[in-house]
């Protein structure tokens, strides 16, 4: 099919064949419709990471649309590339785009560093903001800082934070995986009046430990994870 490609795609075939997926030429698009997708050629480590990303988005309640032909214009991306879109922008639906890259910092002379980068279209953001009444006013401190340790606890923490945010609470989630002591130091610096603790012991009880950090008697509360009304009332009396 080389000769059936448009001239730009024939040139890209030598330099950067993945960019052919980004071609807008109708003849090339017709060829791509029957071409194999990258989803069938993922290495085990890439497939595992991709599944983790999807599971995290599902835990946050964020709808995902898989596009095996999505291409970002920067070649240092690896693993997952993404776009954030809005249904309120019509044909110009993309607001933000980015991806994962692990080798760029090292290429520039720095230490091996795992990174995620993205770019935001200011004009499209302004268009999107014009469709809504207002944004929430930023506050100095969160209502709750969630500390967690372990893969299962992190998943439960993500879900808890998402649910409480939808109830109007300001929640900051620690995703570092560091020891509890370091996480509690960050919780204290955040200014949050409460810390939520999720570890193996709490998960075994299907509960979350709410620990007051300031401004009230230091009395911890162990609340069932399913009892969202009690948790919400305690954090916002």
PADRENMI-910329 format. One line per 8 residues: number of its first residue (from 1); for each residue x, y, z of C-alpha. Coordinates in steps of 0.001 Angstrom, whole numbers, always signed. Example, Ala and Ser with C-alpha at 12.3 -4.5 7.8 and 13.67 -1.06 7.14 Angstrom:
<nunus>
1 = +12300/-4500/+7800; +13670/-1060/+7140
</nunus>
This chain:
<nunus>
1 = +0/+0/+0; +3031/+2322/-40; +2140/+3914/-3383; -1477/+4388/-2309; -412/+6714/+520; -618/+10461/+32; +2748/+12238/-565; +3093/+13492/+3025
9 = +2454/+10007/+4419; +4990/+8463/+2027; +7590/+10851/+3436; +6510/+10110/+7016; +6882/+6395/+6323; +10654/+6879/+6366; +10932/+9391/+9220; +8068/+8684/+11630
17 = +5544/+6084/+10436; +3229/+6533/+13438; +2413/+10041/+12201; +671/+8446/+9212; -2144/+7677/+11658; -2636/+11448/+11944; -3133/+11954/+8207; -6325/+13750/+7177
25 = -6043/+12666/+3532; -9209/+10702/+2614; -7352/+8017/+624; -4935/+7382/+3491; -7811/+7347/+5973; -9511/+4670/+3871; -6349/+2531/+4033; -6040/+3027/+7792
33 = -9599/+1820/+8349; -8469/-1733/+7550; -4998/-1505/+9104; -4078/-3338/+12358; -4211/-1236/+15537; -1564/-744/+18205; -3808/-2392/+20802; -2976/-5764/+19299
41 = +777/-5196/+19484; +1327/-3960/+23047; +4202/-5414/+25046; +3149/-7008/+28376; +4479/-4084/+30455; +2661/-1570/+28232; -585/-3537/+28368; -397/-3771/+32173
49 = +233/-23/+32501; -2593/+758/+30075; -5004/-1386/+32089; -3921/+387/+35304; -4618/+3776/+33722; -8080/+2669/+32626; -8826/+1218/+36080; -7811/+4494/+37728
57 = -10048/+6536/+35433; -12924/+4131/+36053; -12452/+4540/+39816; -12724/+8312/+39343; -15904/+7956/+37309; -14268/+9523/+34236; -15652/+8130/+30955; -12977/+6775/+28614
65 = -13087/+6466/+24836; -10297/+4278/+23432; -8843/+5628/+20184; -6106/+3306/+18849; -5225/+5873/+16169; -4659/+8851/+18452; -1254/+10420/+17743; +479/+13212/+19643
73 = +2917/+15420/+17762; +5863/+14991/+20157; +7970/+11886/+19623; +9237/+11485/+23199; +5889/+10190/+24432; +5744/+6556/+25508; +3004/+4344/+26918; -285/+6297/+27107
81 = -1194/+9402/+25113; -4479/+11150/+25868; -6816/+13984/+25019; -9432/+15559/+27288; -12542/+16590/+25396; -15805/+18363/+26132; -19204/+17804/+24561; -19889/+21555/+24849
89 = -17379/+22667/+22212; -18818/+21149/+19049; -16229/+20127/+16449; -13401/+21747/+18454; -13910/+19295/+21298; -10312/+18804/+22489; -9385/+20979/+25473; -6196/+19291/+26672
97 = -3759/+16706/+25314; -655/+14996/+26599; +953/+11729/+27539; +3520/+9789/+29511; +7253/+10129/+28870; +10076/+8555/+30855; +13229/+9324/+28856; +13061/+13041/+28090
105 = +14704/+14383/+31261; +17580/+11939/+30834; +17994/+12968/+27184; +18395/+16553/+28378; +21141/+15578/+30827; +19112/+14944/+33967; +18521/+11788/+36002; +16053/+9092/+34881
113 = +12681/+10645/+35704; +9162/+9396/+35035; +6974/+12242/+33793; +3540/+13091/+32485; +3054/+16228/+30417; +114/+17997/+28830; -795/+21183/+26988; -3967/+23225/+27326
121 = -5612/+25313/+24606; -6346/+28680/+26237; -8795/+29768/+23552; -10768/+26551/+23868; -10680/+26826/+27655; -12175/+30321/+27392; -14855/+28965/+25057; -15605/+26170/+27504
129 = -15777/+28510/+30505; -18235/+30685/+28598; -20602/+27695/+28549; -20735/+27415/+32353; -21846/+29910/+34964; -18716/+30008/+37120; -15908/+27996/+38624; -15709/+27129/+42342
137 = -13739/+29630/+44363; -10344/+28247/+45331; -9869/+27837/+49075; -6643/+28003/+51055; -6905/+24522/+52543; -8716/+21267/+51749; -11401/+19848/+54016; -9674/+16461/+54032
145 = -6256/+15017/+53218; -6307/+11306/+52316; -3244/+9221/+53232; -2984/+5642/+52026; -504/+2797/+51728; -673/-177/+49382; -2186/-800/+45968; -5648/-1783/+47211
153 = -5737/+1119/+49683; -4761/+3565/+46945; -7650/+2382/+44774; -10072/+2790/+47688; -8611/+6236/+48445; -9140/+7392/+44858; -12772/+6285/+44975; -13377/+7917/+48375
161 = -11813/+11205/+47271; -13881/+11253/+44087; -17170/+10587/+45895; -16524/+13218/+48580; -15549/+15822/+45965; -18863/+15238/+44251; -20508/+15984/+47600; -18869/+19406/+47599
169 = -15867/+18702/+49830; -12342/+19827/+49010; -10219/+16672/+49151; -6483/+16324/+48575; -5228/+12817/+47820; -1669/+11667/+48506; -513/+9486/+45641; +3154/+9212/+46604
177 = +3039/+5756/+48194; +5417/+7081/+50872; +5457/+5964/+54503; +2553/+7162/+56629; +4838/+9484/+58590; +5825/+11448/+55481; +2241/+11559/+54273; +1044/+12917/+57624
185 = +3656/+15688/+57430; +2247/+16684/+54055; -1280/+16455/+55462; -323/+18848/+58250; +1315/+21283/+55804; -1808/+21259/+53633; -3799/+22929/+56404; -6566/+20328/+56254
193 = -8462/+19923/+59550; -8895/+16180/+58963; -6843/+13294/+57582; -8419/+10112/+56255; -6278/+7009/+56743; -6590/+3955/+54513; -4287/+982/+55025; -4529/-2791/+55242
201 = -6232/-2717/+58654; -8881/-245/+57542; -9579/-2161/+54331; -10063/-5405/+56268; -12805/-3627/+58220; -14131/-1847/+55117; -13668/+1394/+57023; -11721/+4648/+56967
209 = -9994/+6195/+59985; -10687/+9931/+60274; -8005/+11682/+62283; -8431/+15328/+63367; -5335/+17429/+62754; -6284/+20802/+64223; -9081/+22939/+65575; -11037/+20283/+67492
217 = -10581/+17676/+70235; -8160/+14993/+69073; -10631/+12122/+68843; -10259/+9672/+65975; -13308/+8160/+64291; -13486/+4844/+62430; -16309/+5088/+59898; -17580/+2459/+57449
225 = -16575/+3354/+53893; -20180/+2875/+52819; -21473/+5391/+55399; -20837/+8455/+53261; -23466/+10561/+55040; -21711/+10222/+58410; -18314/+10933/+56846; -19652/+14020/+55072
233 = -21390/+15363/+58191; -18266/+14859/+60270; -16090/+16734/+57798; -18642/+19461/+57205; -20810/+19757/+60333
</nunus>
